[in-house]
Amino acid sequence: SVITIWFEVQRTWSHLESIFIGSEDIRAQLPQHSKQFDTIDSDFKNLMQDAESTPNVVKACNKRGLFDELEDIQKRLAVCEKALAEYLETKRLAFPRFYFISSADLLDILSK
């Protein structure tokens, strides 16, 4: 179960990293959640560095408190995802034609 949640956290983190770290517009529009993501980013990178220093997968996955830490990161990532979805929804309400494009394309448009 640790590996499963780890992959989910990693997938979500990598998706949000390009948005919250790479887009100054999103950082300006969602400052509180950007700061929250910065903390998540730091926590996740520390977790990955720790995993790198433990090359044995079994030992790396059986560290005390790892599952709880991953669950916590996952919950915090969900909050950032929700804030981003709400931000996109406000843009779609203001410009109804945005309903016809994907969230990824909308993010690309808004970040330029």
C-alpha positions in Angstrom: 0.0 0.0 0.0 3.0 2.4 0.6 4.1 2.0 -3.1 0.6 2.6 -4.3 0.1 5.9 -2.4 3.7 6.9 -3.2 3.0 6.6 -7.0 -0.2 8.6 -6.6 1.5 11.3 -4.6 4.3 11.4 -7.1 2.0 11.7 -10.1 -0.1 14.5 -8.5 3.0 16.3 -7.3 4.7 16.2 -10.7 1.5 17.5 -12.3 1.1 20.4 -9.9 4.8 21.2 -9.7 4.8 22.4 -13.3 1.8 24.6 -12.5 2.6 26.1 -9.1 6.4 26.3 -9.6 6.4 27.1 -13.4 3.6 29.7 -13.7 4.0 33.1 -12.1 0.4 33.9 -13.0 -0.9 31.0 -11.0 1.4 31.9 -8.1 0.0 35.5 -8.2 -3.6 34.4 -8.4 -3.3 31.7 -5.7 -0.7 33.0 -3.3 -1.8 31.0 -0.3 -2.0 27.7 -2.1 1.3 28.5 -3.8 3.0 28.8 -0.4 1.2 25.6 0.7 2.6 23.9 -2.4 6.1 25.1 -1.7 5.9 23.4 1.7 4.6 20.2 0.0 7.3 20.4 -2.6 10.0 20.7 0.1 8.5 17.8 2.1 8.2 15.6 -1.0 11.7 16.3 -2.2 13.1 15.5 1.3 11.1 12.2 1.2 12.6 11.4 -2.2 16.2 12.2 -1.0 15.7 9.9 1.9 14.5 7.2 -0.4 17.5 7.7 -2.6 19.8 7.2 0.4 18.0 3.9 1.0 18.5 1.9 -2.2 16.7 -1.2 -0.8 13.0 -0.8 -1.7 11.8 -3.0 1.1 13.7 -0.9 3.7 12.6 2.4 2.1 8.9 1.4 2.1 8.9 0.1 5.6 10.2 3.2 7.4 8.2 4.1 10.4 5.6 6.8 9.7 6.1 6.8 5.9 2.6 5.8 5.0 1.1 8.5 7.3 3.5 11.1 5.8 2.5 10.2 2.3 -1.2 10.3 3.2 -0.7 13.8 4.7 1.1 15.0 1.5 -1.7 13.5 -0.6 -4.4 15.4 1.4 -2.5 18.6 1.1 -2.0 18.1 -2.7 -5.8 17.5 -2.9 -6.4 20.9 -1.4 -4.1 22.5 -3.9 -5.8 20.6 -6.8 -9.2 21.8 -5.5 -8.1 25.4 -5.4 -6.7 25.2 -8.9 -10.0 23.7 -10.2 -12.0 26.5 -8.5 -9.7 29.1 -10.0 -10.2 27.6 -13.5 -14.0 27.5 -12.9 -14.0 31.2 -12.1 -12.2 31.8 -15.4 -14.7 29.6 -17.2 -17.6 31.5 -15.7 -16.1 34.8 -16.8 -15.3 33.4 -20.3 -17.8 30.7 -21.2 -15.9 29.7 -24.3 -13.2 28.2 -21.9 -15.7 25.4 -21.2 -14.8 23.9 -24.6 -11.1 23.5 -23.9 -9.3 21.1 -21.5 -8.0 22.3 -18.1 -4.4 21.7 -19.3 -5.0 24.0 -22.4 -6.7 26.6 -20.2 -3.8 26.6 -17.8 -1.4 27.1 -20.8 -3.5 30.0 -22.0 -3.8 31.7 -18.6 -0.1 31.3 -17.9 0.9 33.4 -21.0 
